Amino acid sequence: MLGLSFGKLLLLAIVVGVVWFGFRYLTGLGQAVRQGQAAGGVNRAARRAPAIEAEDMTACARCGTYVSAAKPSACSRADCPYRR
């Protein structure tokens, strides 16, 4: 009727089993690598450049743009209060 013999069903079961166990094996390898990096290896976060520190900003009284509170810099306006 459908042409499914015992041999074809057995072959299908073997192929499904190989794919299933292969997937589990590769997933296990990925987990082992991630655990090894977390345990003693150098992870990506440690290799990144250090984060830039945050800085307080204040609004300019004349134009409203934000400048550094510690070291304010002048804008291109003639009446900028931060001109020296």
Backbone torsions as a table, in degrees:
resi	resn	phi	psi	omega
1	MET	NA	-70.1	179.0
2	LEU	-95.1	-9.2	179.3
3	GLY	76.9	24.6	177.8
4	LEU	-94.7	111.2	177.7
5	SER	-102.2	172.3	179.3
6	PHE	-62.1	-38.3	179.9
7	GLY	-63.5	-41.1	179.2
8	LYS	-68.0	-40.5	177.7
9	LEU	-65.4	-40.0	177.8
10	LEU	-64.5	-43.0	178.3
11	LEU	-64.2	-40.0	177.6
12	LEU	-63.5	-41.7	178.3
13	ALA	-64.6	-38.3	179.0
14	ILE	-66.9	-43.3	179.7
15	VAL	-63.6	-44.1	178.6
16	VAL	-63.1	-40.8	178.4
17	GLY	-64.5	-41.9	179.3
18	VAL	-64.1	-43.5	178.9
19	VAL	-64.3	-44.3	-178.9
20	TRP	-62.1	-49.2	-179.1
21	PHE	-70.1	-32.3	175.5
22	GLY	-64.5	-41.9	177.7
23	PHE	-63.8	-44.1	178.9
24	ARG	-64.1	-37.9	179.2
25	TYR	-65.0	-47.4	-179.4
26	LEU	-66.9	-36.7	176.6
27	THR	-65.3	-39.8	177.8
28	GLY	-64.6	-37.5	177.0
29	LEU	-64.7	-40.9	178.6
30	GLY	-63.3	-40.4	178.7
31	GLN	-67.6	-38.3	179.7
32	ALA	-65.2	-38.8	178.6
33	VAL	-66.3	-43.8	179.7
34	ARG	-64.8	-39.3	179.2
35	GLN	-68.1	-36.2	177.9
36	GLY	-65.9	-39.0	177.9
37	GLN	-68.4	-39.0	-178.3
38	ALA	-71.8	-32.4	-175.5
39	ALA	-75.1	-50.7	-174.2
40	GLY	-144.4	-13.5	-178.2
41	GLY	-80.6	173.0	178.3
42	VAL	-87.7	120.2	179.5
43	ASN	-92.5	174.7	-174.8
44	ARG	-66.4	-35.1	-178.4
45	ALA	-63.7	-34.2	-179.7
46	ALA	-74.0	-26.3	-179.3
47	ARG	-82.5	-16.2	-178.9
48	ARG	-70.4	158.6	176.9
49	ALA	-68.2	150.5	179.6
50	PRO	-62.4	149.6	-178.4
51	ALA	-70.5	149.5	178.5
52	ILE	-78.4	136.0	179.7
53	GLU	-70.0	148.7	177.5
54	ALA	-75.2	154.4	-176.2
55	GLU	-133.5	139.0	177.0
56	ASP	-73.9	140.4	-179.8
57	MET	-123.5	148.3	175.8
58	THR	-128.1	150.5	179.9
59	ALA	-83.8	139.9	176.9
60	CYS	-70.1	137.6	-178.8
61	ALA	-69.0	-27.8	-176.4
62	ARG	-88.6	-53.7	-172.7
63	CYS	-105.6	-17.1	177.0
64	GLY	89.1	-2.7	177.0
65	THR	-73.5	154.0	-178.6
66	TYR	-92.1	132.9	178.5
67	VAL	-126.2	162.6	-180.0
68	SER	-64.2	135.0	179.2
69	ALA	-72.9	-33.2	-177.9
70	ALA	-77.3	-46.2	-178.3
71	LYS	-132.7	79.1	-178.7
72	PRO	-69.4	142.8	178.1
73	SER	-116.0	150.4	-176.6
74	ALA	-80.0	147.9	175.0
75	CYS	-93.4	-169.4	-176.2
76	SER	-85.9	-1.4	-179.9
77	ARG	-75.2	146.0	-179.5
78	ALA	-71.3	-29.7	-177.3
79	ASP	-97.5	24.4	-179.4
80	CYS	-68.1	128.6	-178.8
81	PRO	-71.3	-12.3	-178.4
82	TYR	-96.8	5.9	176.0
83	ARG	-71.1	144.0	-179.9
84	ARG	-115.9	NA	NA
